[in-house]
């Protein structure tokens, strides 16, 4: 089985004046198709640099990165942009939706830059299908200010799915959401992962990391922990417990 992600002795060093900052240090890592991985660590641990490298947004200064068996370490800017568009979907903490654009139009946007030339009808149908996956097909014409935070993040997930990527990257996707909405979003990710999509998520929240299947912990640019998740959380069960607890509070004298 070809790994989706294979990092071999990855280094990333930044120059700050005369000071060299080693953000990532000799990291080797393999992520297989269908895994759901959380990358964790404190601020400055290197997890964001790692995510940027995996997402082909940043180049390593040393080592080799294979994405679906393709060495992307030395690709030029245009080649990297093409790889990102075809193989990777991004979900961000701040949603990054265009305010004056409807949900369906936000979802369609990445497809306009695809190497596939889609007709208007096919574009719309694929956009609606992506919204349907996250349960928002009936909100296709709504604008971001007409949607809740959780709904906006679902639109962002649909946008990430529209080009049928082999890898979904999520950077603190629940950081701006309340607890119940966070669980709902993790339920969406779990459903997508069950359908075979490989997901890598950066988070600093221990409880959110327990919805994944594998936790990678970074400190000072080095991987210091890589373990399967025991006692994993499942969103449907957690929402059921939360609903029961809320009902008990309402019935209490």
C-alpha positions in Angstrom: 0.0 0.0 0.0 1.5 3.4 -1.1 1.4 5.9 1.8 -0.5 9.1 1.3 2.2 10.9 3.2 5.8 9.9 3.6 8.3 12.3 5.2 11.9 11.3 5.2 14.2 13.2 7.5 12.4 16.5 6.9 14.0 19.7 8.1 12.7 23.2 8.0 15.0 26.1 9.0 14.0 29.8 9.0 16.4 32.7 9.0 15.6 35.5 11.5 18.4 38.0 10.9 21.6 36.1 11.8 19.7 33.5 13.8 18.7 30.1 12.3 15.5 28.7 13.7 15.0 25.0 13.2 11.2 24.7 13.2 11.2 21.0 12.1 14.1 18.7 12.9 14.8 15.5 11.1 11.2 14.2 11.1 10.3 10.9 9.4 6.7 10.0 9.3 4.3 7.8 7.3 0.5 8.2 7.0 -1.4 5.4 5.2 -4.7 5.8 3.2 -7.7 6.0 5.4 -6.0 7.2 8.6 -7.4 10.0 10.7 -4.4 11.7 12.4 -4.1 14.6 14.9 -0.9 16.5 15.1 -0.6 18.1 18.5 1.8 20.4 20.4 2.2 23.7 22.1 2.8 27.0 20.3 6.2 26.8 18.7 6.3 23.0 18.6 6.5 22.9 14.8 3.0 21.5 14.2 2.0 24.4 11.9 5.2 24.2 9.9 4.6 20.5 9.6 1.1 21.1 8.3 2.3 23.7 5.8 4.9 21.2 4.5 2.3 18.4 4.2 0.0 20.8 2.4 2.7 21.8 -0.1 2.4 25.4 1.2 6.0 25.4 2.4 9.1 23.7 1.2 11.4 21.7 3.5 15.0 22.8 3.6 16.1 19.2 3.9 14.8 15.7 3.5 12.2 14.3 1.1 8.4 14.5 1.1 6.4 12.0 -1.0 2.7 12.6 -1.5 0.9 9.6 -3.0 4.3 8.4 -4.0 5.3 11.6 -5.8 8.4 13.5 -4.6 7.0 17.0 -4.1 10.1 18.3 -2.3 11.6 19.9 -5.4 8.5 20.8 -7.5 8.3 24.4 -8.7 5.5 26.8 -7.6 3.1 26.0 -10.5 3.6 22.2 -10.0 2.9 22.6 -6.3 -0.2 24.6 -6.9 -1.5 21.9 -9.3 -0.8 19.2 -6.7 -2.6 21.1 -4.0 -5.6 21.6 -6.3 -5.8 18.0 -7.3 -4.9 16.1 -4.2 -5.4 18.2 -1.1 -8.4 19.8 0.5 -7.9 22.4 3.2 -10.2 23.4 6.2 -9.1 26.3 8.3 -10.1 27.6 11.8 -11.5 30.8 10.4 -13.6 29.2 7.7 -12.2 31.6 5.0 -15.5 32.0 3.2 -16.1 34.9 0.8 -18.7 37.1 2.6 -20.6 38.3 -0.5 -20.8 34.9 -2.0 -23.4 32.2 -1.4 -22.6 28.8 0.1 -22.8 27.0 -3.3 -20.6 29.6 -4.9 -18.0 29.3 -2.2 -17.9 25.6 -2.7 -17.6 25.9 -6.5 -14.6 28.2 -6.3 -11.8 25.6 -6.2 -13.4 23.8 -9.2 -12.9 27.0 -11.3 -9.2 26.5 -10.9 -9.3 22.7 -11.6 -7.5 21.2 -14.6 -10.9 19.8 -15.4 -13.1 22.1 -17.5 -16.5 21.8 -16.0 -19.7 23.2 -17.5 -22.0 25.4 -15.4 -24.5 22.6 -14.7 -21.8 20.1 -13.7 -20.2 22.7 -11.5 -23.4 23.3 -9.7 -24.3 19.6 -9.4 -20.9 18.8 -7.9 -21.2 21.8 -5.5 -24.6 20.6 -4.4 -23.3 17.1 -3.9 -20.5 18.3 -1.7 -23.0 20.4 0.4 -25.2 17.3 0.6 -22.4 15.3 2.1 -22.2 17.8 5.0 -25.9 18.1 5.3 -26.3 21.6 3.9 -27.8 21.2 0.4 -30.8 23.1 1.6 -28.6 26.1 2.5 -26.9 26.4 -0.9 -28.2 29.9 -1.5 -27.5 31.3 1.9 -24.6 33.7 2.5 -22.1 33.3 5.4 -23.8 35.9 7.6 -27.0 33.8 7.3 -25.2 30.7 8.6 -24.1 29.7 12.1 -20.4 29.1 12.8 -20.9 25.3 12.5 -22.7 25.7 9.2 -20.0 27.9 7.9 -17.4 25.3 8.8 -19.5 22.6 7.0 -19.5 24.8 3.9 -15.7 25.1 4.2 -15.5 21.3 4.5 -17.7 20.9 1.4 -15.4 23.3 -0.4 -12.4 21.2 0.5 -14.2 18.1 -0.8 -15.3 19.4 -4.2 -12.2 18.3 -6.1 -12.3 14.9 -4.6 -8.9 15.1 -2.8 -7.0 12.1 -1.5 -6.0 14.0 1.6 -8.0 16.4 3.8 -6.0 18.8 6.0 -7.7 20.6 8.9 -6.0 23.4 10.9 -7.7 23.9 14.2 -11.1 23.3 12.6 -13.0 23.6 15.9 -11.0 26.5 17.3 -13.8 29.1 16.8 -16.7 26.8 17.7 -18.6 26.0 20.9 -18.4 22.5 22.4 -21.6 21.0 20.9 -20.8 22.4 17.4 -17.3 21.1 17.7 -18.6 17.6 18.3 -20.9 18.0 15.3 -18.0 19.0 13.1 -15.9 16.1 14.4 -18.8 13.9 13.5 -18.6 15.1 9.9 -14.9 14.3 9.8 -15.5 10.9 11.3 -18.1 10.2 8.6 -15.8 11.3 5.8 -13.0 9.2 7.3 -15.3 6.1 7.3 -15.8 6.7 3.6 -12.1 6.3 3.1 -10.8 9.9 3.1 -7.4 10.4 4.8 -7.5 13.3 7.3 -4.7 15.1 9.1 -5.8 17.7 11.6 -3.8 20.1 13.7 -5.3 20.7 17.2 -4.2 21.7 20.6 -7.3 20.3 22.2 -6.9 16.9 23.9 -10.6 16.1 23.7 -10.8 16.9 20.0 -7.8 14.7 19.3 -9.6 11.8 20.8 -12.0 11.7 17.9 -9.1 10.7 15.6 -7.4 7.3 15.4 -3.8 8.4 15.9 -2.1 11.2 17.8 1.3 12.6 16.8 2.8 15.0 19.4 5.5 17.5 18.5 7.9 19.5 20.7 10.7 21.8 19.6 10.4 20.6 16.0 10.7 16.9 16.9 8.0 14.2 17.0 8.0 13.0 20.7 4.9 10.9 20.5 3.1 8.8 17.9 0.4 6.5 19.4 -3.0 5.0 18.4 -6.0 6.6 20.2 -7.4 4.4 23.0 -10.9 5.0 24.4 -11.7 6.9 21.2 -14.7 9.4 21.2 -17.5 9.0 18.7 -19.5 12.1 17.9 -22.9 10.4 17.7 -22.4 8.9 21.2 -21.1 12.2 22.6 -24.0 14.2 21.2 -26.5 11.6 22.6 -24.9 12.0 26.1 -24.9 15.8 25.8 -28.6 15.8 24.8 -29.5 13.5 27.7 -27.6 15.7 30.1 -29.4 18.9 28.8 -32.8 17.1 29.1 -32.0 16.1 32.7 -31.2 19.7 33.6 -34.4 21.0 32.1 -36.5 18.4 34.0 -34.8 19.0 37.3 -37.1 20.8 39.9 
